[in-house]
């Protein structure tokens, strides 16, 4: 399917290692040894941390958003 303007777009590319998405656009992903997502970084401003129990069920999510301090 072509976009409305008729121009074909290339599919987005990401960095995959050990069948896990490590980098996509400005997002960085971290995994534990079981393949559970434990950290997602979005740019330089947001960190999402996830914790899992021994049955691989999501237990908690912590989102940290950094304020931009380099404004004049």
C-alpha positions as a Python dict, from the first residue, in 0.01 Angstrom:
ca = {
    (1, 'X'): (0, 0, 0),
    (2, 'X'): (132, 345, -88),
    (3, 'X'): (97, 656, 127),
    (4, 'X'): (-162, 914, 22),
    (5, 'X'): (91, 1125, -168),
    (6, 'X'): (189, 819, -377),
    (7, 'X'): (555, 810, -269),
    (8, 'X'): (685, 479, -138),
    (9, 'X'): (856, 491, 201),
    (10, 'X'): (1130, 262, 324),
    (11, 'X'): (1036, 49, 625),
    (12, 'X'): (1178, 169, 956),
    (13, 'X'): (1501, -3, 1057),
    (14, 'X'): (1602, -108, 1406),
    (15, 'X'): (1899, -286, 1563),
    (16, 'X'): (1815, -644, 1659),
    (17, 'X'): (2051, -861, 1865),
    (18, 'X'): (1973, -1216, 1983),
    (19, 'X'): (1622, -1179, 1838),
    (20, 'X'): (1555, -877, 2062),
    (21, 'X'): (1499, -522, 1950),
    (22, 'X'): (1784, -319, 2102),
    (23, 'X'): (1747, 17, 1924),
    (24, 'X'): (1464, 171, 1724),
    (25, 'X'): (1466, 539, 1635),
    (26, 'X'): (1543, 720, 1965),
    (27, 'X'): (1437, 426, 2181),
    (28, 'X'): (1676, 187, 2358),
    (29, 'X'): (1557, -143, 2507),
    (30, 'X'): (1714, -359, 2778),
    (31, 'X'): (1620, -719, 2861),
    (32, 'X'): (1687, -966, 3142),
    (33, 'X'): (1821, -1318, 3082),
    (34, 'X'): (1466, -1449, 3027),
    (35, 'X'): (1388, -1198, 2753),
    (36, 'X'): (1163, -975, 2962),
    (37, 'X'): (1185, -605, 2883),
    (38, 'X'): (1337, -440, 3191),
    (39, 'X'): (1424, -92, 3061),
    (40, 'X'): (1317, 136, 2780),
    (41, 'X'): (1491, 468, 2721),
    (42, 'X'): (1326, 727, 2501),
    (43, 'X'): (1567, 996, 2390),
    (44, 'X'): (1747, 1163, 2678),
    (45, 'X'): (1431, 1248, 2868),
    (46, 'X'): (1236, 933, 2960),
    (47, 'X'): (1332, 605, 3128),
    (48, 'X'): (1078, 328, 3180),
    (49, 'X'): (1183, 50, 3419),
    (50, 'X'): (984, -273, 3446),
    (51, 'X'): (1017, -547, 3707),
    (52, 'X'): (899, -907, 3674),
    (53, 'X'): (836, -1184, 3926),
    (54, 'X'): (966, -1543, 3906),
    (55, 'X'): (663, -1642, 3697),
    (56, 'X'): (748, -1370, 3440),
    (57, 'X'): (447, -1159, 3531),
    (58, 'X'): (484, -783, 3527),
    (59, 'X'): (494, -652, 3885),
    (60, 'X'): (574, -283, 3854),
    (61, 'X'): (656, -5, 3613),
    (62, 'X'): (845, 312, 3700),
    (63, 'X'): (855, 605, 3459),
    (64, 'X'): (1111, 881, 3507),
    (65, 'X'): (1092, 1193, 3294),
    (66, 'X'): (1386, 1430, 3312),
    (67, 'X'): (1330, 1803, 3287),
    (68, 'X'): (1524, 1984, 3019),
    (69, 'X'): (1782, 2198, 3198),
    (70, 'X'): (1969, 2339, 2899),
    (71, 'X'): (1719, 2615, 2826),
    (72, 'X'): (1844, 2976, 2836),
}
